[in-house]
Amino acid sequence: MPRRVLIVDDQEDMLLILEREFRRLEGGTVFTTSKYGEVLEIVGSKQIDLVISDVRIGKDSGFDLVRDITRAYPEVGTILMSAYRSASNRQQATDLGVITFLEKPFQIPKLLDTVRGFFLQREQPTPVAQPVPMAPPVEATGALAHFKLQDLVQLFCLNGKNVRITVGWENKTPAGEIHIQRGRVIHADFNGVTGEEAFHSLILVPRAILRVNDWAAPVPVTITTGWEHLLLEAAVRVDEQDGMGEVDRVATGP
């Protein structure tokens, strides 16, 4: 299987060094650019699998670039590099779901090993055309019955799980679902509305009935915000709802 990598950096010497080293990548094809505006066109036309970018691309931001790539090509992996040591940069990269965040100077063999691991994991044969047989959904009874929806989201994200949390109203009619992939919230659906607003609406469902099961069929990526920020915003909305009357609640039953 071809391995197509795009390296983005506004320093030509860095591009030359990385391009030379990446020639060692077995079965790999390497593309480079120093221009932010060329990236999406290259990703689409060259069918890029992985983008490695500096955090600063001239006056442009590598963080914005990752957001653009994720929106347009959610299947493409991303790695960010930076010469500036910053806990906030590292956290922002984590929230965006990059494979790794490297602070310069770094050991190039370490980067190559990360890239090889990315492709090896991607090339593992996994059924996508046909959903695989799954275990029946597990209702949040027993130990899970004491968890709120936000607690389950945190638990499965911290454990890096791939799960679907189905949310129902108290009368057990469906309200929607949240998909978590490799420790990231990637999709939420609430009565046909998708994305972050759907996620927060599900959090606000009173006395929700929760069911958890694995999933294999592809779903759209409608959420790119990190789960920590999602839950912080959810906590604010829950506090606001708790201060309102029952009639004024955002998530009202059918």
N, C-alpha and C positions, 0 to 999 in steps of 0.2 A: 504494500500500500504506500503510495507517495506521501512524503512528509514535507509540507510546504510551510516555511517559516518566513515571516516578514519582520525585519529589524528596523526600528524607527529611532533616529537620533540626529540632532542637528550638528553634531561634531563628526566631521568626515573621517577623522582618524579613528574614532571609536567604531564607526561603521565598518571601516576596512579591517580592523582587528577582529571584530566579531564575525564578519563575513568569512574571513580566512579560517577562523577556528571552527565555524559551523560547517565548513566543507568536510569536516571529519564525521559529521552526523550521517550515519548509515542510511542510504536511500533518501537523503534529504535534498530539497531544493531551497535555496536561500535567496530572498529578495530584500532589498534595502531602499530606504528613502529618508530624506532629511526634511520632508515637507508634510506637515499635518494634513493639508488639503488633498494629498494624493492617496492617503491610506485607505479610505473606504473603497475607492475605485480599484486599487490593487487587490484588496481583500476579496472583492467580488469577482474581478476578471481572472485572477490567478488561483482562485479557490484556496485561499490561505487557511491553514489549520490553526496556526499559533502566531500571535503578534507579541513581539518583545519591544517595549518602548521606554524611552527615558521619560521621567516625570516632566521635564521641561523640554519643549520642542520649539526653540525660538521664543516667541511671545505666547505660545499656546501651551495648554496643559495636557499632560499625559492622562490625568484623571478624566478630563472631558473626553479624551480620545477613547478611553476604555468604555465610558458610557455610550458613546456613539457606536462603537463596535458591538456592544452588548445588545443595543436596541435593534441594529440592522442585521447582525449576524450572531445570534445568541449561542450558536454552536461553536464559535471560534474561541479558543483559549487565549488568555492574556497574562503577560508578565510585565511588571514595572521595575525600572531601575532609577536610582537617584543618588546624586553626590551629596545630598543634604540629609543628615541624620535627624529624623524628626519622628517622635512618637505619633503625632497627629497624622503625618503622611502615611505611616505604616498602618494606622487604624483605618484611614480612609481607603487605602488599597484593599485591606481585608474586607471592609464593608462592600466594596465593589466586586468582590469575588474573584480577584486575580489569583493565579496559581501560586505565585510567590512574589515577594517584594524584596529586591536586592539593593543593598546600600554599597555604593562605590567607595573604594575599590573592592571588588569581589574576585574570587577565584573562578576563572572561566570554566574549569572542569566541573565545578559545582553547578554552574548554569547548564552546562551540557547534560549533566546527570539528571537535572530537573526536567529538561526538555525530553530526554529519552524516556523518563518515567511517565511523562504526560502522554507520549505516543504509545507506549506499551499498554497503558491503561485504556486508551482510546481504541486500540486495535484488538482488545479482547473481544471475542465473538459474543455479542449480546443480542437477543432477538428484539427488533424494534418494529418490524412490519406487523407481527402478530403478538398481541399481549400474552405474556407468559402466565401459566396457571398461578394463582395467588392463594395464599391462605385467606380464609374468610375474615371479614372485618372483625376486629375485637372492640366490643363496646367498652367504654371507659368505666368499667365496674371494678370492684375490689380496690386495689391500691390506686389505680388511675382515677377512680371516682372522686377522689379528694383533690384532683388537680383542676385548675382553671385552664381555659384554652391557652392563655399566654404562658402558663407554666409548661404545658406540653410542647409549645413552640420552642421555648428556651431549652427544654430537655433534649429534644431531637436535634436541634441545631448544634448544641454543644457536643452531642455524640456523633455528629456527621452522618445522620441517617437519611435514607430516602423513604419518606412516608407521605401518605395522604391522610389528612385529618378531616373527616366529614363532620359537619356541624348541623344539628337539627334543632328545631324548636322544641319546647317542652312537650308538645303533643306529638313529637317525633316526625313531623313533616320536615323535609329537607330545607335548610337555609343556604348551604353552600359548602365549599371545601377549600382547604389550604394545602398546597404541595410544597414539600421541603426536599431539596436535592443536595446531597453532600454538605449538609450543614448550612444551606442557604434557603430562605423563603423565596421561591421563584414565581409562584402563581397563587392567586386567590380568586374565587368566584362567589359572588353573593347575588342570588336572584338575577343572573345575567350580567351584572356589573363585575368587571375584573380589575385587578391591580390593587394598589395600596388602599383605595377607598373601600374596596370589597373586604380586604383584610381587616380594616378597622371596624367595618360594620359587623363582621362575624364576631370580633372580640366583644362587641356590645350586645350580642344576643343574650337575653336573660335566661338563666337556668338552662343553658344549652346542653343538649345530649350529644356527646362526642364519641366518634368511632374512629379507630386507627387501623390502617392496613398498608401494605407495601403497594407500589405501583410500578409499571414498566412502560405503559404506552406514553408516547411523547405528549407534552403539554406546552403551551406557549409560555415564554418568559415575559410576564407582565409586571414583575417586581424586581428591581435591581438594588434597592436600598437594603443595607445590612440589617440583620434581624435585631441587633441591639437598638438601632435607631427606631425600627418599627415598634418595638415593645416600649420604648420610652414615650413615643407619641401615643401609643395605646394607653399607657398609664395615665397620661394627661386627659385623654378622652373619657376613660373610665371614671376618673375623679370628677370631671365635669358632669357626667351622667348621674353619678351618685348624688350630686347636689341639685338635681332637677326632680320634678315631680314625675310620677309614673306615666302620666299622660304625655309629657313632653319628651320622653325618651326617644332616641334616634332609632334604635332597633326594636320595632314593635312587631308582635307576632302577626301571623296571617289571620 
